[in-house]
Amino acid sequence: MGKEPLVCDTSVLLYLGRIGKADLLSSLYKPIYVPDQVLAELDAGRLLRRDTIDPRNSEWVTAVSVSQEDMNFLPENHLGIGEISVIAYSVKHVGCMAALDDRMARIFAESLGVKVTGMIGTLLKAKQKGLIASLSPLLEAARNKGFRISTELYREVLRLAGECPNHDFQD
């Protein structure tokens, strides 16, 4: 069975990059698209932190243009330009999964019939496919790099991965 196409938002690339696991995307999805708007957000991020990933340096990334017209086609929303471009691309390219971490963006995308995943879903899928040995240290690393995850979600993901938290996690 082939891999699903994926279009990535900023946060998924940012945090997978910061924990050194961005390459998992290419092991799980193909092709992987990154809208120009997301590339611009990551470019701005590198001005603040040099450890911000540049997807252009990854052979498995295909940069794509998302027109203002395609973004305007979406129902009114209050999402960021990166999220809007990811959702617009996924709507126009049926069958392309959207990689989004923002809760409101995920809800909005799903309301439009777009299948979604995020950084946590990517890590969980990688664990289930045997690409990583343990999810817990990667979630901790992401959290230490600024990724926010609720205690409830943290525990549920570890349960789904067949892992138990070694200590009490606090928001």
N, C-alpha and C positions, 0 to 999 in steps of 0.2 A: 504494500500500500504506500502511495506517495505521501509526501509531506504537504501540510496545509500552507497556503500563502499567508503572510503576516505583514501588517503595516504597523510600525512602531511609533509610539509617542515618546516624548522626551524622558519622562521619569523612568520608564522601563530600561532604556538604553543607559541613562545616567547611573542608576543604582547597580545594574548588572555590571556596568563598566567599573564602577568604584570598588566592587568586590571581586573583580577579575574574572567574571563569569559571562561576559557578553557573548562569547563564542558558543554558549549553550543554544542561543537562538538559531544558529546555523545547523546545529545538530537536530533540532526539533521542527523547524519550519523552513519552507523553501517555496518560492523566493521570499526575501525579506525586503520590504519597501520602507523607505524613510522619506516623508515629505520634506520639501525644501524649507517649509515653515519650522519643522522640528530641527533640521540642521541649523537654522538660524538661531533657534533657542539654545542649542548646545554650543554654538559659536560664542554666544553672549556669556554662557556659563563658564567657558574657558577663560574669559577675561577675569573672572572672580576666582576660579579654581583651575589650576593647570591639569588636575587629574580628571577633568571632564572629558569623556570619550569623544572622539571625532569619527563617526561612522564611515566617513569617506575613506578612512585608512583600512577598512575591513572589506576584503574581496567579496564577502557574502552579502553586502548591502547594495541595493539599487536605489539611488536617489530618484524621487519622482516629483513632478510638478502637480500641484493641486490648484486649480484656478479659483479665482474669487467667485466666479459664477457657480462652480460646484459647491463651494462653501455657503453661498447665499441661498442655494437650493434647499438647504436644511431648515427645519423649523426653527423659530426663534429660540435662542438659548443664551446662556451667560458663561460659556466655556472659553478657555484660552485658544489662541490661534493654532497652536500645535494640536490640541485635542480636536478642534473642529476640522483641521485638515486630515487627520487620521480617520475620523468618522466619515467625512465626505468621500475620501478615497475608498473606504470599505463599502459605502453605500453604492458608489458607482461601479465598483468591481465586486460583484456579488460572489460570495464564497471566500473573500479575503477577510481573515480574522483581524480584529483590532486589538493591539496591545496597549491597554490603558490602565493606569493605577488609580486615577481620581474617581471617587465613588459616583459623583454626579455625571461625569463623562461616561462611565460604564452603564449607568442606568439609561442615559439618553441614547447611547449606541444600541443597547438591547431593545429599547422601545422602537427603534427603526429596523429591527430584525438583524442587527449585526452581532455576530458571535464575538465574545471578548475574552481576553486573558490579561494577565498582568505579570509583574515581576514574580510575585508569589506563585501564581499558577505555572509560570515557566519553570521555576525551581522545583515545584512539586512534580511536574511532568518529567523533568530531568531525573529526579529521584526514582520515580516509578519505572523509568526506562533504564535505570542502572548507570546513568551518566555521572551521577554524584553519589558519594557514599552516605552523606548525612546532610539533612536540611537545616538542622538547628544552628550549626556554626555560621552558615551563610546568612540566615535570618538575623542572627546577632551582629554579624559584620555589617549588613545593610542598615540595621538599626543604629549602629555606632557611626555610620556615615550619614545619618540624618533621615533614613526611611522611617516613616511612622506606621506602626501596626498596633492595633488594639490587643489587649491581653486575650480577649475571647478569640479573635482570629488567629493569633499566634498559637494558642493551644489547639485550636481546631485543625490548623494546617499540620502541626506536628502529629496529631492523632491520625490524620489522613495519610501521613508519611510513615506511620508505624513507629514513631519516635515519641519519647516522653521527655518533657522539659526537665533538665538537670537542676533547675533552680526556679524560684518564683520570678516570673517576668513581670515587670511593672511598666506601665505606660510612661 
